[in-house]
Amino acid sequence: MEPIYLDWAASSWPKPPAVTQAMVHFLEGNGANPGRGGHRQAMEASRALYGCRLELARLLGVARPTDIALLSGATEALNLALKGFLKPGDHVITTELEHNSVRRPLEWLKEHGGIELTYIPAGHHGKLELTRLAEAFKLNTALVACSHASNLLGSVLPIADIAALCRRRGVRLLVDAAQTAGSFSIDVEAMGIDMLAFPGHKGLLGPQGTGGLYLAPDLELEPLLQGGTGSNSEEIRQPSVRPERYEAGTRNTPGAVGLREGVRHVRETTTEAVRRHEQALVDRLHAGLLELPGVRCLGPAPGEERAALVSFVLEGEDPAVTAFRLDREYGIAVRAGYHCSPLGHRTAGTEATGAVRASVGYATTAEQIDTLLAALHEMRQG
């Protein structure tokens, strides 16, 4: 039974062959620590990191590659952004669509860091009303932190419109691009994004343990970590120069090499082509699910914009059982549970059950979608 992987929202697979090949080639020929020596291998490792930054900058509309810190993923990036930017007394606006990677650091800062926090509710289908957001601003509002797209509902937030509201009030905007980087066109400057957190292992097609944070040139954060950077070693404090200020310790150089190739693949394919492919597949999946008896789909209505995922519930069956049966009986990998988004489940009315999520990527085919739908049909009949 040929495995069918429909869990791209959690991590992309298969990777483009160039990703694996580049990582193996680097590991076989270089084990040096970037920025920690002047010898040939160390310099080559440093160039590898810069090459990854450069590809990311080209993809995301970043003018200076050094404004991108290479980190372990979106979770570290969000923690750096939130804990490095916010001060006691600051007010933060976020939404009820957020992943725990946004919510938990904010709740920690509310408890331990003296910030105020407001959650903006979303409609049943995950649509955010800008009027509700506009009404939430206060004199001490310092930041709006939100996802570009919900990892549960698939709903897409109007980032440029949110940025315009922030700009008029002198408030900064942090965007979690976990579900959109690599498959949606993102230009941080054109869209008015001050900080962009992104994973490398999802739509950017790199390995796990990679990702980063874009930081606007006029912003400075308190580093999340202090330690060796390979530069300014005589100083007792963390250096102020970017990106070393935010990259204490040894970087994941083989991972950055793989991420560089993943981003190159996206750029060569173009995000527009990736988006068209994924949108056609989720439209096919959504329409097919709605034809099945006793199936409820979460998120935007058919024909409305959504990220490359559809979450659903089969009437009378625990989502964990659905996912287990799809895996064991049909070789189809999907995700079941709460998807680290409890407020999103409350929005959708599935906080008591969770949901099954099927998600697609550049290598997903229409035949795989049809196989999933046929399997679900058979399960409903049996």
RAHU-V924289 format. One record per residue. RES is the residue in three letters. PSI is psi in degrees with one decimal (NA if undefined). OMEGA is omega in whole degrees, -180 to 180 (NA if undefined). D_LAST is the distance of its C-alpha to the last C-alpha in whole Angstrom. Layout:
((RES PSI OMEGA D_LAST) (RES PSI OMEGA D_LAST))
This chain:
((MET 116.6 -180 20) (GLU 124.0 -178 23) (PRO 143.2 177 22) (ILE 117.7 -175 22) (TYR 111.5 179 24) (LEU 49.0 179 23) (ASP 40.2 -177 25) (TRP -25.6 179 28) (ALA -21.6 176 29) (ALA -41.3 178 30) (SER 141.3 -176 31) (SER 142.4 175 32) (TRP 137.9 2 31) (PRO 155.3 176 32) (LYS 155.2 171 35) (PRO 140.7 -178 38) (PRO -32.9 -178 40) (ALA -28.1 180 43) (VAL -53.6 -180 42) (THR -43.2 -178 41) (GLN -42.3 -179 44) (ALA -39.1 179 47) (MET -44.4 179 46) (VAL -43.8 -180 46) (HIS -43.0 -180 50) (PHE -46.6 -178 51) (LEU -33.4 179 50) (GLU -25.1 -174 52) (GLY -5.0 -175 55) (ASN 131.6 174 55) (GLY 18.1 -173 55) (ALA 160.8 -180 58) (ASN 118.8 -177 57) (PRO 136.8 177 58) (GLY 4.0 -177 61) (ARG 27.8 178 62) (GLY 162.1 179 65) (GLY 4.6 -179 67) (HIS 170.2 -170 66) (ARG -44.8 -177 64) (GLN -39.6 179 61) (ALA -39.2 178 61) (MET -38.8 178 62) (GLU -39.3 178 59) (ALA -40.7 178 56) (SER -40.9 178 58) (ARG -32.7 178 57) (ALA -42.4 178 54) (LEU -43.4 -180 53) (TYR -37.6 178 55) (GLY -37.5 177 53) (CYS -45.2 178 50) (ARG -41.8 -177 52) (LEU -44.3 178 53) (GLU -42.7 178 50) (LEU -42.3 -180 48) (ALA -41.9 179 51) (ARG -37.5 -179 51) (LEU -38.3 -170 47) (LEU 5.9 178 48) (GLY 31.9 -179 51) (VAL 125.8 -176 53) (ALA -39.7 -177 57) (ARG 115.1 179 57) (PRO -27.7 -180 55) (THR -6.3 174 57) (ASP 4.8 177 55) (ILE 119.7 174 52) (ALA 129.0 178 52) (LEU 120.2 -173 49) (LEU -173.5 -176 47) (SER -10.7 -180 44) (GLY -172.4 -178 42) (ALA -32.3 -179 41) (THR -47.1 177 41) (GLU -39.8 -180 45) (ALA -43.5 180 46) (LEU -40.1 177 45) (ASN -42.6 177 46) (LEU -45.5 -178 50) (ALA -48.0 -175 50) (LEU -47.8 -177 49) (LYS -23.8 179 51) (GLY -20.8 -176 54) (PHE -42.8 -170 54) (LEU 146.5 179 54) (LYS 158.8 177 57) (PRO 135.3 -179 57) (GLY -11.5 178 58) (ASP 146.4 175 55) (HIS 133.9 -179 53) (VAL 136.8 173 49) (ILE 130.7 174 47) (THR -171.5 -176 43) (THR 166.2 178 40) (GLU 10.6 178 37) (LEU -0.4 -167 35) (GLU 147.0 170 36) (HIS 156.2 179 35) (ASN -18.9 177 37) (SER -21.3 171 39) (VAL -47.3 -172 41) (ARG -45.8 -174 40) (ARG -45.2 175 41) (PRO -36.9 178 44) (LEU -42.6 179 45) (GLU -34.6 176 45) (TRP -43.4 179 47) (LEU -32.2 176 50) (LYS -40.3 -178 49) (GLU -39.2 -172 50) (HIS -17.5 -174 52) (GLY 2.8 173 54) (GLY 26.9 177 55) (ILE 160.7 171 53) (GLU 150.6 -172 51) (LEU 131.2 177 48) (THR 128.2 176 46) (TYR 129.2 176 43) (ILE 123.3 179 42) (PRO 154.5 175 39) (ALA 157.3 177 36) (GLY 173.0 -176 35) (HIS -32.9 -178 31) (HIS 7.3 177 30) (GLY 13.3 -180 33) (LYS 131.8 -180 36) (LEU 127.9 178 39) (GLU 119.6 -177 42) (LEU -28.4 179 45) (THR -36.7 178 47) (ARG -39.3 178 46) (LEU -45.2 -178 46) (ALA -36.8 -179 50) (GLU -15.4 -175 51) (ALA -13.6 -178 50) (PHE 140.8 176 53) (LYS 174.6 179 55) (LEU -29.7 -178 59) (ASN 13.6 177 58) (THR 123.6 -178 54) (ALA -24.1 -170 55) (LEU 141.5 163 51) (VAL 125.9 -180 48) (ALA 120.6 -177 45) (CYS 158.4 174 42) (SER 152.7 172 39) (HIS -38.1 177 39) (ALA 143.0 180 35) (SER 132.1 179 33) (ASN -8.9 178 30) (LEU -52.0 -174 28) (LEU -23.0 -178 28) (GLY -2.0 -179 30) (SER 143.8 -176 32) (VAL 128.7 -179 36) (LEU 146.5 -179 39) (PRO 80.8 -171 42) (ILE -44.3 -179 44) (ALA -38.5 178 47) (ASP -39.5 177 48) (ILE -41.0 179 47) (ALA -38.2 180 50) (ALA -40.7 176 52) (LEU -41.6 180 52) (CYS -44.9 -177 53) (ARG -42.5 -178 56) (ARG -21.1 -177 57) (ARG 3.5 -180 57) (GLY 31.1 -178 58) (VAL 141.9 -180 55) (ARG 155.2 -178 53) (LEU 123.9 174 49) (LEU 127.4 -177 47) (VAL 130.9 173 44) (ASP 109.2 -176 41) (ALA 31.4 -176 40) (ALA -34.1 -177 37) (GLN 4.0 -174 34) (THR -27.2 -178 37) (ALA 120.9 -180 40) (GLY -23.0 180 39) (SER -12.4 173 37) (PHE 144.3 175 39) (SER 121.9 180 43) (ILE 124.0 173 45) (ASP 104.1 -170 48) (VAL -37.5 -178 50) (GLU -45.1 -180 53) (ALA -33.7 -178 52) (MET -9.8 178 49) (GLY 32.0 -179 52) (ILE 126.3 179 50) (ASP -37.6 178 52) (MET 133.9 -180 49) (LEU 117.5 177 46) (ALA 135.5 -177 44) (PHE 143.7 172 42) (PRO 151.5 176 40) (GLY -18.4 -168 40) (HIS 1.4 179 37) (LYS -112.7 -175 35) (GLY -17.5 178 36) (LEU -7.0 168 39) (LEU 17.3 177 37) (GLY -176.2 179 40) (PRO 163.4 174 39) (GLN 155.1 -177 38) (GLY 16.8 178 41) (THR 161.6 -180 43) (GLY -164.3 -180 43) (GLY -176.8 180 46) (LEU 124.1 168 48) (TYR 136.6 -179 50) (LEU 123.7 -179 53) (ALA 146.0 -174 55) (PRO -29.6 -177 59) (ASP 6.4 179 60) (LEU 141.9 173 58) (GLU 136.1 180 59) (LEU 154.1 167 57) (GLU 128.6 -178 57) (PRO 147.0 176 56) (LEU -32.3 -180 53) (LEU 150.0 171 54) (GLN 145.6 179 58) (GLY -161.6 -178 59) (GLY 139.0 178 60) (THR -9.2 -177 60) (GLY -2.5 179 62) (SER 157.1 179 65) (ASN 40.1 -173 67) (SER -21.0 -179 67) (GLU -12.2 -178 71) (GLU 142.2 -180 69) (ILE -25.3 -179 68) (ARG 159.0 177 66) (GLN 135.3 -178 63) (PRO 155.5 -179 64) (SER -13.3 -176 63) (VAL 143.1 175 63) (ARG 150.9 -4 59) (PRO 0.3 -174 57) (GLU -30.1 -179 58) (ARG -31.9 -174 59) (TYR 10.5 -175 55) (GLU 50.0 178 54) (ALA 139.6 180 56) (GLY 174.9 -178 55) (THR 128.8 178 54) (ARG 159.0 176 51) (ASN 79.2 -174 48) (THR -46.1 177 50) (PRO -37.1 177 48) (GLY -40.3 179 45) (ALA -35.6 176 47) (VAL -43.7 177 48) (GLY -41.2 179 44) (LEU -40.2 177 44) (ARG -44.5 -179 47) (GLU -35.1 176 45) (GLY -43.9 179 42) (VAL -39.0 176 44) (ARG -40.9 178 45) (HIS -43.9 179 42) (VAL -44.8 -178 41) (ARG -39.5 180 45) (GLU -36.9 177 45) (THR -35.3 -174 42) (THR 139.1 179 43) (THR -30.3 179 40) (GLU -42.7 179 40) (ALA -40.7 177 39) (VAL -44.3 -179 36) (ARG -44.4 179 35) (ARG -43.8 -180 35) (HIS -48.7 -178 32) (GLU -38.7 -180 30) (GLN -40.1 178 31) (ALA -38.7 -179 29) (LEU -43.7 -179 26) (VAL -31.2 174 25) (ASP -42.6 179 26) (ARG -44.1 180 23) (LEU -47.3 -178 21) (HIS -48.2 -179 22) (ALA -41.3 180 22) (GLY -38.4 179 18) (LEU -39.5 -178 17) (LEU -19.0 178 18) (GLU -13.8 -178 17) (LEU 142.1 179 13) (PRO 138.3 174 12) (GLY 25.5 179 13) (VAL 130.7 175 15) (ARG 124.3 179 18) (CYS 142.2 178 21) (LEU 159.1 172 24) (GLY -161.6 -175 27) (PRO 153.5 178 29) (ALA 161.3 178 28) (PRO 138.3 180 27) (GLY -14.6 178 31) (GLU 155.6 -178 32) (GLU 137.0 175 33) (ARG 157.4 173 31) (ALA 179.3 -170 31) (ALA 54.0 -179 29) (LEU 153.7 172 26) (VAL 123.7 175 23) (SER 143.9 -176 22) (PHE 165.3 178 19) (VAL 133.7 173 17) (LEU 126.3 -178 13) (GLU 127.8 175 14) (GLY 7.2 -180 13) (GLU 132.8 177 13) (ASP 131.5 179 16) (PRO -32.9 178 17) (ALA -35.9 178 18) (VAL -42.4 178 14) (THR -49.6 -179 13) (ALA -40.2 179 16) (PHE -45.5 -179 16) (ARG -40.9 179 12) (LEU -39.0 -180 13) (ASP -53.1 -172 17) (ARG -35.8 -175 16) (GLU -25.7 -173 13) (TYR -7.3 -180 14) (GLY 31.0 -178 18) (ILE 122.3 -179 18) (ALA 115.7 173 20) (VAL 177.9 -179 20) (ARG 136.4 176 22) (ALA 152.7 177 21) (GLY -144.6 -175 23) (TYR -4.7 171 26) (HIS 29.7 178 28) (CYS 30.2 -177 31) (SER 66.8 -176 31) (PRO -35.3 179 31) (LEU -32.1 175 33) (GLY -37.5 177 31) (HIS -35.5 176 28) (ARG -39.5 177 31) (THR -41.5 -177 31) (ALA -10.5 -178 28) (GLY 24.6 -179 27) (THR 24.5 -178 25) (GLU -20.3 -180 27) (ALA -18.6 -172 25) (THR -28.6 -167 22) (GLY -166.1 -177 23) (ALA 165.3 171 21) (VAL 137.1 178 19) (ARG 125.8 172 21) (ALA 132.4 -177 21) (SER 151.5 -171 25) (VAL 167.3 178 27) (GLY -167.3 -172 30) (TYR -28.4 -176 32) (ALA -2.6 179 31) (THR 144.5 -180 27) (THR 161.1 176 26) (ALA -33.6 179 24) (GLU -37.2 177 22) (GLN -40.1 176 21) (ILE -44.4 -180 20) (ASP -34.7 177 18) (THR -41.4 176 16) (LEU -46.5 -179 15) (LEU -40.6 179 14) (ALA -38.7 179 12) (ALA -43.9 179 11) (LEU -38.4 177 10) (HIS -43.8 179 9) (GLU -39.6 179 6) (MET -38.7 179 5) (ARG -32.4 -179 6) (GLN -32.5 -174 4) (GLY NA NA 0))
